[in-house]
Every structure is written in structure tokens, then in C-alpha cells.
Amino acid sequence: MKTIVFFYSRKGSNKFLAHRIANDLSCEIEEIFPRINYLVLMLLGLNIGNRKLKSKVEAYDNIILCGPIWMGSFIVPLKNFVNRNIRKINKLVFVTCCGSTFQGKDEKFGHNLVFNVVKKLSGEKCKHCEAFPLDLVLSDEQKKDPDYSMKYTLNSENFKGDIIGIYNSLLIKIREL
């Protein structure tokens, strides 16, 4: 099975996660770039489109899409990717490093709300969605500051503990596709 990871990252956490997945699966990786990388436009949900991809989506059996969730929303660069390529996608896995927690996954800004959007847009092509909440790598002191996860970046030094089990389970699921 031929697999590729497409990702968008603003702070670097999803870039780290995407590269780790691509490395561990020995697959290709490509970054998604909005035509205009202007945060305010993206936060407002304005569709500005993405730059043309180098890779042909239809050449891959499995597409892993990795990117952030902002304020409980499936952000524009990722949504554009799915909408533009849905007919070419065979199997889709959506992965996010996000600020929502497992306990708050169904709340206003929770990741399950975005997972439902991804599944609605991609239908049966969506084989799995996985969240890597930043609170899994934060200390108890850091968790007390609600803004800390917005400043924190996932990296090789803090990628340990509970997050490793979730990650290894994700790799197994992807390999079984």
C-alpha cells in the first residue's frame, strides 16, 4: 500500500507529528500551503484556497491528513484539501495535535466535532480520526494555565508517556488499512 502524509501546521506541533508518522511508516510527506497564509482570514473561515500540490493524491492508497483544530473548527487549509481532492482519495486518516482534551472532546471546541465534519465531508473514505491532545504532554502545573497549550509545541523531547501508546496504536491502524 502506498501512503503519503499531507500536513498543515502553524506552530509546529502538527509538523512534528506528520514527520514522525511519515518517518515511522517510511512514506512520503508533503506540506499544504494556503495561497495566502493570513491567520485572520483563516480564522474567519474565508476560503482562500491552497497552493497546488506536488504529489498526485490519486497515486496513493492511503492519505494521512495531519493538522490543527482551531476553536473547534476544521480549518480552511485542511477543509480545502479534502473538498478539492475527495474524488481522488481512496482512504483517509485524519490526525491532529490539538488543545482539546479527551474529557472535552464533545464540548464546543472539542476534537470530536471536527472529526464529525471530516467524516461528513469524506464519507466512507474516512477510515480513522485520531487526536493527540497537548495536555497529554503537559505537566500538572502547565495544565493549570488555560493558555499554555496554545503556546506549547509538541517535539521529540516531550513526545513521551501516554501519547506514545496512542501513537503506536495509530500506526497499527494505519498499517492495517
C-alpha positions in Angstrom: 0.0 0.0 0.0 1.3 3.4 -1.0 0.8 6.1 1.7 1.5 9.8 2.0 1.2 12.3 4.8 -0.2 15.7 3.9 0.0 18.3 6.6 -0.6 21.9 7.6 1.0 23.3 10.7 1.2 26.8 12.1 3.1 26.4 15.3 5.0 23.2 14.5 3.2 20.5 16.6 1.4 19.0 13.6 4.5 19.3 11.5 6.4 17.3 14.1 3.6 14.7 14.3 3.3 14.5 10.5 7.1 14.0 10.1 7.2 11.4 12.8 4.3 9.4 11.1 6.0 9.6 7.7 9.3 8.5 9.2 7.8 5.6 11.1 5.8 4.5 8.1 8.6 5.1 5.6 6.3 7.1 3.4 6.3 10.4 1.6 5.2 13.7 3.1 4.1 17.0 1.7 3.2 20.2 3.4 -0.1 22.0 2.5 0.3 25.8 1.9 -2.6 28.2 1.8 -2.4 30.6 -1.2 -2.3 33.4 1.4 -1.1 32.4 4.8 -3.1 35.0 6.7 -4.3 33.9 10.0 -7.2 36.3 10.4 -8.7 35.2 7.1 -8.4 31.5 8.0 -9.9 32.1 11.5 -12.9 33.7 9.8 -13.2 30.6 7.6 -12.6 32.5 4.4 -11.8 30.1 1.6 -8.6 31.4 0.0 -7.6 28.1 -1.5 -4.3 26.2 -1.2 -1.3 26.2 -3.5 -1.0 23.4 -5.9 0.3 20.1 -4.5 3.5 18.5 -5.9 2.1 15.0 -5.3 -0.8 13.4 -7.1 -3.4 12.4 -4.5 -4.8 9.6 -6.7 -1.4 7.9 -6.8 -1.8 6.8 -3.1 -3.8 4.2 -1.4 -3.8 5.9 1.9 -3.8 9.6 2.7 -2.9 10.7 6.1 -4.1 14.3 6.7 -2.5 16.0 9.7 -3.3 19.4 11.0 -4.5 21.6 13.9 -8.0 22.3 15.1 -8.7 25.9 15.9 -11.5 26.8 18.2 -13.3 23.6 17.4 -13.1 24.1 13.6 -11.8 22.1 10.7 -9.5 24.8 9.5 -9.7 26.2 6.0 -6.4 24.7 4.5 -7.4 21.2 5.6 -11.0 21.6 4.5 -9.9 22.9 1.1 -7.6 19.8 0.8 -10.5 17.4 1.4 -13.0 19.3 -0.7 -10.6 19.6 -3.6 -9.4 16.0 -3.5 -12.2 13.9 -2.2 -12.8 12.2 -5.5 -9.1 11.2 -5.7 -8.8 10.0 -2.1 -9.0 6.2 -1.6 -8.7 6.0 2.2 -8.3 9.0 4.6 -6.9 9.1 8.1 -7.2 12.5 9.9 -4.7 13.2 12.7 -4.5 16.2 14.9 -2.3 17.6 17.7 -4.8 19.8 19.4 -5.6 21.8 22.5 -8.8 20.0 23.3 -8.7 17.1 25.8 -10.2 13.7 25.7 -12.5 14.7 28.5 -13.7 17.8 26.5 -13.8 16.0 23.1 -17.5 16.6 22.7 -17.6 20.2 24.0 -17.9 23.4 22.0 -14.2 23.3 21.0 -13.7 19.6 21.2 -12.0 17.5 18.5 -14.9 15.1 18.0 -16.9 17.9 16.5 -14.1 18.3 13.8 -14.0 14.5 13.4 -17.7 14.6 12.6 -17.1 17.2 9.9 -14.2 15.2 8.4 -16.4 12.1 8.3 -19.3 14.0 6.7 -17.0 15.5 4.0 -15.2 12.3 3.2 -17.9 9.7 3.9 -16.7 6.1 3.8 -13.3 7.2 2.7 -12.5 8.3 6.2 -11.1 5.3 7.9 -10.0 6.8 11.2 -9.5 10.1 13.1 -7.1 10.4 15.9 -6.4 13.2 18.4 -3.2 13.9 20.2 -4.2 16.4 22.9 -1.4 18.5 24.1 -2.5 18.1 27.7 -1.0 14.5 27.5 2.5 16.0 27.5 1.9 19.0 29.8 2.9 19.0 33.5 0.2 19.4 36.1 1.5 23.0 36.6 1.3 23.7 32.9 -2.3 22.3 32.7 -3.4 24.9 35.2 -2.7 27.7 32.7 -5.5 27.5 30.0 -3.4 29.4 27.5 -0.3 27.3 27.9 -1.4 24.7 25.3 -1.7 27.5 22.8 2.0 28.3 23.3 3.3 24.8 23.7 4.7 22.8 20.8 5.0 19.0 20.5 8.5 17.9 20.0 10.9 14.9 20.4 11.7 15.9 23.9 8.1 15.9 25.2 6.7 13.1 23.0 6.6 10.5 25.7 4.2 8.9 28.3 0.6 8.3 27.4 0.9 9.9 24.0 3.3 7.1 22.8 0.6 4.5 23.4 -1.9 6.4 21.3 0.7 7.0 18.6 1.7 3.3 18.4 -2.0 2.3 18.2 -2.4 4.8 15.4 0.5 3.3 13.4 -1.0 -0.2 13.8 -4.4 1.1 12.5 -2.8 2.7 9.5 -0.7 -0.4 8.6 -3.9 -2.5 8.7 -5.7 -0.3 6.2 
